Amino acid sequence: QAHLVESGGGLVQAGGSLRLSCAASGFDISKSDMDWFRQAPGKEREHVAGLSWRGSGSRYAESVQGRFHCSKDNANNIFYLHMNFLKPEDTAVYYCAAGPQYNVYDLWGQGTQVTVSA
């Protein structure tokens, strides 16, 4: 059975960095589109960043462009979100998702909390 498990969240001061991990099992992330989403309290879930497996590259929300970067470790089946220059407005629960293409997801993780203090 396929699973996604996020980790790496926590409390960080504004301007700091965190790396989120999404450990996949039961399928091969090198053959899957992988994306990060986030949901802040009282707000809708929003797309943050993602990677396509068929060569169409990466995608980032305008709010994180230049600060966040995602990557895949295909050997270990882990998908990462590297977050730099964090802002209080980045505070949210972050989820990873996997699927055959962008906006079509078969699998979601349980989420990891990121809190950025001012």
N, CA, C and O atoms as a GROMACS GRO file, in nm:
protein
  472
    1GLN      N    1   0.085  -0.119   0.000
    1GLN     CA    2   0.000   0.000   0.000
    1GLN      C    3   0.089   0.124   0.000
    1GLN      O    4   0.190   0.129   0.070
    2ALA      N    5   0.050   0.224  -0.079
    2ALA     CA    6   0.130   0.344  -0.092
    2ALA      C    7   0.104   0.441   0.023
    2ALA      O    8  -0.009   0.455   0.070
    3HIS      N    9   0.210   0.506   0.067
    3HIS     CA   10   0.199   0.605   0.173
    3HIS      C   11   0.292   0.722   0.147
    3HIS      O   12   0.393   0.709   0.077
    4LEU      N   13   0.256   0.836   0.205
    4LEU     CA   14   0.343   0.953   0.210
    4LEU      C   15   0.348   0.999   0.356
    4LEU      O   16   0.245   1.012   0.421
    5VAL      N   17   0.467   1.023   0.406
    5VAL     CA   18   0.483   1.070   0.544
    5VAL      C   19   0.572   1.193   0.545
    5VAL      O   20   0.690   1.186   0.509
    6GLU      N   21   0.515   1.305   0.586
    6GLU     CA   22   0.591   1.429   0.595
    6GLU      C   23   0.660   1.440   0.731
    6GLU      O   24   0.613   1.387   0.831
    7SER      N   25   0.771   1.510   0.731
    7SER     CA   26   0.842   1.541   0.855
    7SER      C   27   0.925   1.667   0.833
    7SER      O   28   0.940   1.715   0.721
    8GLY      N   29   0.980   1.719   0.943
    8GLY     CA   30   1.069   1.834   0.931
    8GLY      C   31   1.008   1.967   0.970
    8GLY      O   32   1.078   2.068   0.973
    9GLY      N   33   0.880   1.968   1.000
    9GLY     CA   34   0.818   2.093   1.041
    9GLY      C   35   0.864   2.133   1.180
    9GLY      O   36   0.932   2.057   1.249
   10GLY      N   37   0.827   2.252   1.219
   10GLY     CA   38   0.864   2.300   1.352
   10GLY      C   39   0.845   2.449   1.363
   10GLY      O   40   0.781   2.512   1.280
   11LEU      N   41   0.903   2.503   1.470
   11LEU     CA   42   0.895   2.647   1.498
   11LEU      C   43   1.028   2.711   1.459
   11LEU      O   44   1.134   2.664   1.499
   12VAL      N   45   1.020   2.818   1.382
   12VAL     CA   46   1.142   2.886   1.339
   12VAL      C   47   1.115   3.036   1.338
   12VAL      O   48   1.002   3.080   1.320
   13GLN      N   49   1.220   3.113   1.358
   13GLN     CA   50   1.205   3.258   1.355
   13GLN      C   51   1.201   3.307   1.210
   13GLN      O   52   1.256   3.243   1.120
   14ALA      N   53   1.137   3.420   1.190
   14ALA     CA   54   1.135   3.481   1.057
   14ALA      C   55   1.278   3.498   1.007
   14ALA      O   56   1.368   3.538   1.081
   15GLY      N   57   1.296   3.468   0.879
   15GLY     CA   58   1.428   3.474   0.819
   15GLY      C   59   1.503   3.342   0.823
   15GLY      O   60   1.607   3.326   0.758
   16GLY      N   61   1.450   3.248   0.898
   16GLY     CA   62   1.515   3.119   0.912
   16GLY      C   63   1.480   3.023   0.799
   16GLY      O   64   1.412   3.058   0.703
   17SER      N   65   1.529   2.900   0.815
   17SER     CA   66   1.512   2.797   0.713
   17SER      C   67   1.463   2.667   0.775
   17SER      O   68   1.489   2.638   0.892
   18LEU      N   69   1.393   2.590   0.694
   18LEU     CA   70   1.353   2.454   0.730
   18LEU      C   71   1.358   2.369   0.605
   18LEU      O   72   1.344   2.419   0.493
   19ARG      N   73   1.378   2.240   0.625
   19ARG     CA   74   1.366   2.145   0.516
   19ARG      C   75   1.260   2.043   0.552
   19ARG      O   76   1.273   1.971   0.652
   20LEU      N   77   1.156   2.036   0.471
   20LEU     CA   78   1.052   1.935   0.490
   20LEU      C   79   1.085   1.814   0.405
   20LEU      O   80   1.135   1.825   0.293
   21SER      N   81   1.055   1.698   0.460
   21SER     CA   82   1.074   1.573   0.388
   21SER      C   83   0.940   1.504   0.370
   21SER      O   84   0.852   1.511   0.455
   22CYS      N   85   0.927   1.437   0.258
   22CYS     CA   86   0.808   1.356   0.229
   22CYS      C   87   0.860   1.219   0.188
   22CYS      O   88   0.905   1.200   0.075
   23ALA      N   89   0.853   1.126   0.280
   23ALA     CA   90   0.903   0.991   0.253
   23ALA      C   91   0.792   0.909   0.190
   23ALA      O   92   0.683   0.896   0.246
   24ALA      N   93   0.820   0.854   0.074
   24ALA     CA   94   0.720   0.777  -0.001
   24ALA      C   95   0.749   0.629   0.011
   24ALA      O   96   0.865   0.587   0.016
   25SER      N   97   0.644   0.550   0.015
   25SER     CA   98   0.658   0.405   0.013
   25SER      C   99   0.545   0.347  -0.073
   25SER      O  100   0.436   0.402  -0.083
   26GLY      N  101   0.576   0.232  -0.134
   26GLY     CA  102   0.474   0.163  -0.213
   26GLY      C  103   0.462   0.210  -0.356
   26GLY      O  104   0.382   0.155  -0.432
   27PHE      N  105   0.540   0.309  -0.395
   27PHE     CA  106   0.543   0.355  -0.533
   27PHE      C  107   0.673   0.430  -0.556
   27PHE      O  108   0.747   0.460  -0.462
   28ASP      N  109   0.701   0.459  -0.682
   28ASP     CA  110   0.827   0.522  -0.721
   28ASP      C  111   0.805   0.669  -0.752
   28ASP      O  112   0.735   0.704  -0.847
   29ILE      N  113   0.865   0.758  -0.670
   29ILE     CA  114   0.842   0.901  -0.690
   29ILE      C  115   0.905   0.951  -0.819
   29ILE      O  116   0.868   1.058  -0.868
   30SER      N  117   0.999   0.877  -0.874
   30SER     CA  118   1.060   0.922  -0.999
   30SER      C  119   0.962   0.912  -1.116
   30SER      O  120   0.986   0.968  -1.223
   31LYS      N  121   0.853   0.840  -1.096
   31LYS     CA  122   0.751   0.826  -1.199
   31LYS      C  123   0.619   0.889  -1.156
   31LYS      O  124   0.511   0.847  -1.198
   32SER      N  125   0.630   0.990  -1.071
   32SER     CA  126   0.511   1.056  -1.019
   32SER      C  127   0.534   1.206  -1.012
   32SER      O  128   0.644   1.251  -0.979
   33ASP      N  129   0.430   1.283  -1.042
   33ASP     CA  130   0.434   1.425  -1.010
   33ASP      C  131   0.423   1.437  -0.859
   33ASP      O  132   0.340   1.372  -0.796
   34MET      N  133   0.507   1.522  -0.802
   34MET     CA  134   0.508   1.542  -0.658
   34MET      C  135   0.490   1.690  -0.630
   34MET      O  136   0.553   1.775  -0.694
   35ASP      N  137   0.403   1.721  -0.535
   35ASP     CA  138   0.374   1.861  -0.503
   35ASP      C  139   0.362   1.882  -0.353
   35ASP      O  140   0.328   1.791  -0.277
   36TRP      N  141   0.390   2.005  -0.314
   36TRP     CA  142   0.367   2.050  -0.176
   36TRP      C  143   0.251   2.150  -0.176
   36TRP      O  144   0.241   2.236  -0.263
   37PHE      N  145   0.165   2.134  -0.078
   37PHE     CA  146   0.055   2.226  -0.054
   37PHE      C  147   0.065   2.273   0.092
   37PHE      O  148   0.137   2.214   0.173
   38ARG      N  149  -0.008   2.379   0.123
   38ARG     CA  150  -0.015   2.422   0.262
   38ARG      C  151  -0.155   2.477   0.290
   38ARG      O  152  -0.226   2.523   0.201
   39GLN      N  153  -0.189   2.470   0.418
   39GLN     CA  154  -0.317   2.525   0.461
   39GLN      C  155  -0.298   2.594   0.595
   39GLN      O  156  -0.262   2.533   0.695
   40ALA      N  157  -0.324   2.723   0.594
   40ALA     CA  158  -0.318   2.802   0.716
   40ALA      C  159  -0.455   2.805   0.781
   40ALA      O  160  -0.556   2.784   0.713
   41PRO      N  161  -0.461   2.830   0.911
   41PRO     CA  162  -0.590   2.834   0.980
   41PRO      C  163  -0.685   2.933   0.915
   41PRO      O  164  -0.650   3.048   0.891
   42GLY      N  165  -0.807   2.886   0.888
   42GLY     CA  166  -0.908   2.974   0.830
   42GLY      C  167  -0.892   3.003   0.683
   42GLY      O  168  -0.968   3.082   0.626
   43LYS      N  169  -0.794   2.939   0.620
   43LYS     CA  170  -0.770   2.964   0.478
   43LYS      C  171  -0.782   2.835   0.399
   43LYS      O  172  -0.775   2.725   0.454
   44GLU      N  173  -0.800   2.851   0.268
   44GLU     CA  174  -0.806   2.734   0.182
   44GLU      C  175  -0.666   2.678   0.157
   44GLU      O  176  -0.566   2.749   0.167
   45ARG      N  177  -0.663   2.552   0.124
   45ARG     CA  178  -0.536   2.490   0.089
   45ARG      C  179  -0.483   2.554  -0.039
   45ARG      O  180  -0.558   2.579  -0.133
   46GLU      N  181  -0.354   2.579  -0.042
   46GLU     CA  182  -0.292   2.638  -0.162
   46GLU      C  183  -0.171   2.558  -0.206
   46GLU      O  184  -0.100   2.497  -0.126
   47HIS      N  185  -0.150   2.559  -0.337
   47HIS     CA  186  -0.032   2.494  -0.392
   47HIS      C  187   0.092   2.578  -0.362
   47HIS      O  188   0.088   2.700  -0.371
   48VAL      N  189   0.201   2.510  -0.327
   48VAL     CA  190   0.325   2.579  -0.293
   48VAL      C  191   0.433   2.554  -0.398
   48VAL      O  192   0.492   2.648  -0.451
   49ALA      N  193   0.457   2.427  -0.428
   49ALA     CA  194   0.567   2.393  -0.517
   49ALA      C  195   0.550   2.250  -0.565
   49ALA      O  196   0.483   2.169  -0.501
   50GLY      N  197   0.612   2.219  -0.678
   50GLY     CA  198   0.604   2.083  -0.726
   50GLY      C  199   0.701   2.053  -0.838
   50GLY      O  200   0.760   2.143  -0.898
   51LEU      N  201   0.716   1.924  -0.864
   51LEU     CA  202   0.804   1.876  -0.970
   51LEU      C  203   0.728   1.778  -1.057
   51LEU      O  204   0.658   1.690  -1.007
   52SER      N  205   0.743   1.793  -1.188
   52SER     CA  206   0.684   1.698  -1.281
   52SER      C  207   0.783   1.589  -1.313
   52SER      O  208   0.904   1.614  -1.319
   53TRP      N  209   0.734   1.467  -1.332
   53TRP     CA  210   0.827   1.358  -1.359
   53TRP      C  211   0.853   1.342  -1.508
   53TRP      O  212   0.946   1.270  -1.546
   54ARG      N  213   0.774   1.406  -1.592
   54ARG     CA  214   0.790   1.390  -1.736
   54ARG      C  215   0.864   1.505  -1.801
   54ARG      O  216   0.851   1.529  -1.921
   55GLY      N  217   0.942   1.576  -1.722
   55GLY     CA  218   1.036   1.673  -1.778
   55GLY      C  219   0.984   1.812  -1.796
   55GLY      O  220   1.054   1.896  -1.851
   56SER      N  221   0.862   1.840  -1.751
   56SER     CA  222   0.811   1.976  -1.768
   56SER      C  223   0.852   2.068  -1.654
   56SER      O  224   0.805   2.181  -1.642
   57GLY      N  225   0.941   2.016  -1.570
   57GLY     CA  226   1.008   2.104  -1.476
   57GLY      C  227   0.936   2.125  -1.346
   57GLY      O  228   0.857   2.042  -1.300
   58SER      N  229   0.966   2.241  -1.286
   58SER     CA  230   0.915   2.272  -1.154
   58SER      C  231   0.811   2.383  -1.160
   58SER      O  232   0.797   2.452  -1.261
   59ARG      N  233   0.739   2.399  -1.052
   59ARG     CA  234   0.636   2.502  -1.043
   59ARG      C  235   0.633   2.553  -0.899
   59ARG      O  236   0.643   2.475  -0.804
   60TYR      N  237   0.618   2.682  -0.886
   60TYR     CA  238   0.619   2.746  -0.754
   60TYR      C  239   0.512   2.854  -0.747
   60TYR      O  240   0.487   2.926  -0.844
   61ALA      N  241   0.450   2.863  -0.632
   61ALA     CA  242   0.358   2.975  -0.608
   61ALA      C  243   0.438   3.105  -0.607
   61ALA      O  244   0.554   3.107  -0.566
   62GLU      N  245   0.376   3.211  -0.652
   62GLU     CA  246   0.444   3.340  -0.659
   62GLU      C  247   0.494   3.382  -0.520
   62GLU      O  248   0.599   3.446  -0.508
   63SER      N  249   0.419   3.346  -0.419
   63SER     CA  250   0.454   3.388  -0.282
   63SER      C  251   0.581   3.323  -0.229
   63SER      O  252   0.639   3.371  -0.132
   64VAL      N  253   0.626   3.214  -0.292
   64VAL     CA  254   0.746   3.145  -0.243
   64VAL      C  255   0.860   3.146  -0.344
   64VAL      O  256   0.968   3.096  -0.316
   65GLN      N  257   0.835   3.202  -0.463
   65GLN     CA  258   0.939   3.207  -0.566
   65GLN      C  259   1.067   3.271  -0.511
   65GLN      O  260   1.063   3.377  -0.448
   66GLY      N  261   1.177   3.205  -0.536
   66GLY     CA  262   1.306   3.257  -0.493
   66GLY      C  263   1.340   3.224  -0.348
   66GLY      O  264   1.454   3.244  -0.306
   67ARG      N  265   1.245   3.173  -0.272
   67ARG     CA  266   1.271   3.138  -0.132
   67ARG      C  267   1.262   2.987  -0.108
   67ARG      O  268   1.337   2.933  -0.027
   68PHE      N  269   1.172   2.920  -0.177
   68PHE     CA  270   1.151   2.776  -0.161
   68PHE      C  271   1.202   2.702  -0.285
   68PHE      O  272   1.199   2.753  -0.397
   69HIS      N  273   1.247   2.582  -0.259
   69HIS     CA  274   1.298   2.497  -0.367
   69HIS      C  275   1.262   2.353  -0.334
   69HIS      O  276   1.283   2.309  -0.221
   70CYS      N  277   1.208   2.278  -0.432
   70CYS     CA  278   1.179   2.138  -0.403
   70CYS      C  279   1.271   2.049  -0.485
   70CYS      O  280   1.319   2.086  -0.592
   71SER      N  281   1.294   1.930  -0.431
   71SER     CA  282   1.384   1.837  -0.497
   71SER      C  283   1.342   1.694  -0.465
   71SER      O  284   1.267   1.669  -0.371
   72LYS      N  285   1.391   1.603  -0.546
   72LYS     CA  286   1.363   1.460  -0.526
   72LYS      C  287   1.494   1.386  -0.502
   72LYS      O  288   1.594   1.410  -0.569
   73ASP      N  289   1.492   1.296  -0.406
   73ASP     CA  290   1.598   1.196  -0.389
   73ASP      C  291   1.538   1.065  -0.435
   73ASP      O  292   1.478   0.991  -0.357
   74ASN      N  293   1.556   1.037  -0.564
   74ASN     CA  294   1.491   0.918  -0.621
   74ASN      C  295   1.547   0.789  -0.561
   74ASN      O  296   1.475   0.690  -0.548
   75ALA      N  297   1.673   0.790  -0.526
   75ALA     CA  298   1.733   0.668  -0.472
   75ALA      C  299   1.668   0.626  -0.340
   75ALA      O  300   1.650   0.508  -0.311
   76ASN      N  301   1.632   0.729  -0.259
   76ASN     CA  302   1.572   0.700  -0.129
   76ASN      C  303   1.421   0.725  -0.126
   76ASN      O  304   1.356   0.709  -0.023
   77ASN      N  305   1.367   0.765  -0.242
   77ASN     CA  306   1.222   0.785  -0.255
   77ASN      C  307   1.169   0.893  -0.160
   77ASN      O  308   1.066   0.876  -0.096
   78ILE      N  309   1.244   1.005  -0.154
   78ILE     CA  310   1.206   1.115  -0.065
   78ILE      C  311   1.193   1.243  -0.148
   78ILE      O  312   1.276   1.272  -0.235
   79PHE      N  313   1.092   1.318  -0.118
   79PHE     CA  314   1.064   1.446  -0.184
   79PHE      C  315   1.083   1.554  -0.078
   79PHE      O  316   1.030   1.544   0.033
   80TYR      N  317   1.158   1.658  -0.114
   80TYR     CA  318   1.193   1.762  -0.017
   80TYR      C  319   1.133   1.898  -0.055
   80TYR      O  320   1.107   1.927  -0.172
   81LEU      N  321   1.113   1.979   0.048
   81LEU     CA  322   1.084   2.121   0.028
   81LEU      C  323   1.184   2.198   0.113
   81LEU      O  324   1.181   2.192   0.236
   82HIS      N  325   1.272   2.271   0.046
   82HIS     CA  326   1.370   2.353   0.114
   82HIS      C  327   1.313   2.494   0.124
   82HIS      O  328   1.284   2.558   0.023
   83MET      N  329   1.298   2.540   0.245
   83MET     CA  330   1.234   2.670   0.268
   83MET      C  331   1.334   2.765   0.333
   83MET      O  332   1.386   2.737   0.441
   84ASN      N  333   1.359   2.876   0.267
   84ASN     CA  334   1.452   2.978   0.317
   84ASN      C  335   1.380   3.112   0.332
   84ASN      O  336   1.273   3.135   0.275
   85PHE      N  337   1.442   3.199   0.411
   85PHE     CA  338   1.386   3.333   0.434
   85PHE      C  339   1.238   3.325   0.471
   85PHE      O  340   1.154   3.394   0.414
   86LEU      N  341   1.210   3.240   0.566
   86LEU     CA  342   1.072   3.216   0.605
   86LEU      C  343   1.009   3.341   0.665
   86LEU      O  344   1.074   3.422   0.731
   87LYS      N  345   0.879   3.354   0.639
   87LYS     CA  346   0.801   3.468   0.687
   87LYS      C  347   0.686   3.416   0.774
   87LYS      O  348   0.645   3.301   0.760
   88PRO      N  349   0.635   3.500   0.863
   88PRO     CA  350   0.520   3.455   0.945
   88PRO      C  351   0.403   3.406   0.860
   88PRO      O  352   0.330   3.317   0.901
   89GLU      N  353   0.385   3.464   0.743
   89GLU     CA  354   0.274   3.421   0.658
   89GLU      C  355   0.296   3.284   0.593
   89GLU      O  356   0.207   3.233   0.526
   90ASP      N  357   0.412   3.226   0.614
   90ASP     CA  358   0.436   3.089   0.569
   90ASP      C  359   0.385   2.987   0.671
   90ASP      O  360   0.388   2.866   0.644
   91THR      N  361   0.339   3.033   0.785
   91THR     CA  362   0.286   2.944   0.888
   91THR      C  363   0.165   2.869   0.835
   91THR      O  364   0.068   2.930   0.789
   92ALA      N  365   0.171   2.736   0.842
   92ALA     CA  366   0.064   2.652   0.789
   92ALA      C  367   0.098   2.506   0.816
   92ALA      O  368   0.208   2.473   0.860
   93VAL      N  369   0.001   2.420   0.790
   93VAL     CA  370   0.029   2.277   0.781
   93VAL      C  371   0.066   2.249   0.636
   93VAL      O  372  -0.007   2.285   0.543
   94TYR      N  373   0.179   2.184   0.617
   94TYR     CA  374   0.229   2.153   0.484
   94TYR      C  375   0.205   2.006   0.453
   94TYR      O  376   0.233   1.917   0.533
   95TYR      N  377   0.153   1.983   0.333
   95TYR     CA  378   0.120   1.848   0.288
   95TYR      C  379   0.194   1.818   0.158
   95TYR      O  380   0.212   1.906   0.074
   96CYS      N  381   0.236   1.693   0.142
   96CYS     CA  382   0.284   1.653   0.011
   96CYS      C  383   0.179   1.565  -0.056
   96CYS      O  384   0.097   1.501   0.010
   97ALA      N  385   0.183   1.565  -0.187
   97ALA     CA  386   0.086   1.490  -0.266
   97ALA      C  387   0.157   1.430  -0.386
   97ALA      O  388   0.256   1.483  -0.435
   98ALA      N  389   0.104   1.317  -0.432
   98ALA     CA  390   0.162   1.246  -0.546
   98ALA      C  391   0.052   1.207  -0.643
   98ALA      O  392  -0.060   1.174  -0.603
   99GLY      N  393   0.087   1.211  -0.772
   99GLY     CA  394  -0.011   1.172  -0.872
   99GLY      C  395   0.049   1.166  -1.010
   99GLY      O  396   0.168   1.194  -1.027
  100PRO      N  397  -0.031   1.128  -1.108
  100PRO     CA  398   0.018   1.111  -1.244
  100PRO      C  399   0.050   1.243  -1.315
  100PRO      O  400   0.128   1.245  -1.411
  101GLN      N  401  -0.010   1.353  -1.268
  101GLN     CA  402   0.016   1.483  -1.328
  101GLN      C  403  -0.026   1.592  -1.232
  101GLN      O  404  -0.093   1.565  -1.132
  102TYR      N  405   0.014   1.713  -1.260
  102TYR     CA  406  -0.022   1.826  -1.176
  102TYR      C  407  -0.173   1.838  -1.163
  102TYR      O  408  -0.246   1.831  -1.262
  103ASN      N  409  -0.218   1.855  -1.040
  103ASN     CA  410  -0.360   1.870  -1.009
  103ASN      C  411  -0.441   1.741  -1.016
  103ASN      O  412  -0.564   1.742  -1.007
  104VAL      N  413  -0.372   1.631  -1.032
  104VAL     CA  414  -0.438   1.500  -1.026
  104VAL      C  415  -0.358   1.416  -0.927
  104VAL      O  416  -0.251   1.366  -0.960
  105TYR      N  417  -0.411   1.401  -0.805
  105TYR     CA  418  -0.335   1.335  -0.700
  105TYR      C  419  -0.404   1.211  -0.649
  105TYR      O  420  -0.525   1.210  -0.624
  106ASP      N  421  -0.324   1.104  -0.635
  106ASP     CA  422  -0.374   0.978  -0.584
  106ASP      C  423  -0.354   0.964  -0.434
  106ASP      O  424  -0.422   0.888  -0.366
  107LEU      N  425  -0.257   1.041  -0.384
  107LEU     CA  426  -0.209   1.015  -0.249
  107LEU      C  427  -0.170   1.145  -0.181
  107LEU      O  428  -0.110   1.233  -0.242
  108TRP      N  429  -0.204   1.156  -0.053
  108TRP     CA  430  -0.169   1.271   0.029
  108TRP      C  431  -0.105   1.224   0.159
  108TRP      O  432  -0.137   1.117   0.211
  109GLY      N  433  -0.015   1.306   0.209
  109GLY     CA  434   0.040   1.279   0.341
  109GLY      C  435  -0.048   1.337   0.448
  109GLY      O  436  -0.152   1.397   0.421
  110GLN      N  437  -0.004   1.318   0.575
  110GLN     CA  438  -0.086   1.362   0.689
  110GLN      C  439  -0.057   1.506   0.728
  110GLN      O  440  -0.132   1.565   0.805
  111GLY      N  441   0.051   1.562   0.676
  111GLY     CA  442   0.085   1.701   0.703
  111GLY      C  443   0.186   1.719   0.814
  111GLY      O  444   0.200   1.635   0.904
  112THR      N  445   0.258   1.830   0.806
  112THR     CA  446   0.352   1.868   0.912
  112THR      C  447   0.339   2.019   0.935
  112THR      O  448   0.330   2.097   0.840
  113GLN      N  449   0.338   2.057   1.062
  113GLN     CA  450   0.312   2.196   1.099
  113GLN      C  451   0.441   2.278   1.088
  113GLN      O  452   0.546   2.238   1.138
  114VAL      N  453   0.431   2.392   1.022
  114VAL     CA  454   0.538   2.490   1.018
  114VAL      C  455   0.487   2.618   1.080
  114VAL      O  456   0.385   2.672   1.038
  115THR      N  457   0.559   2.667   1.180
  115THR     CA  458   0.521   2.791   1.247
  115THR      C  459   0.640   2.887   1.241
  115THR      O  460   0.749   2.855   1.287
  116VAL      N  461   0.616   3.005   1.187
  116VAL     CA  462   0.722   3.105   1.174
  116VAL      C  463   0.687   3.222   1.264
  116VAL      O  464   0.583   3.287   1.246
  117SER      N  465   0.773   3.249   1.360
  117SER     CA  466   0.748   3.359   1.454
  117SER      C  467   0.811   3.488   1.402
  117SER      O  468   0.914   3.487   1.334
  118ALA      N  469   0.746   3.598   1.436
  118ALA     CA  470   0.795   3.728   1.387
  118ALA      C  471   0.921   3.772   1.462
  118ALA      O  472   0.975   3.879   1.434
   0.00000   0.00000   0.00000
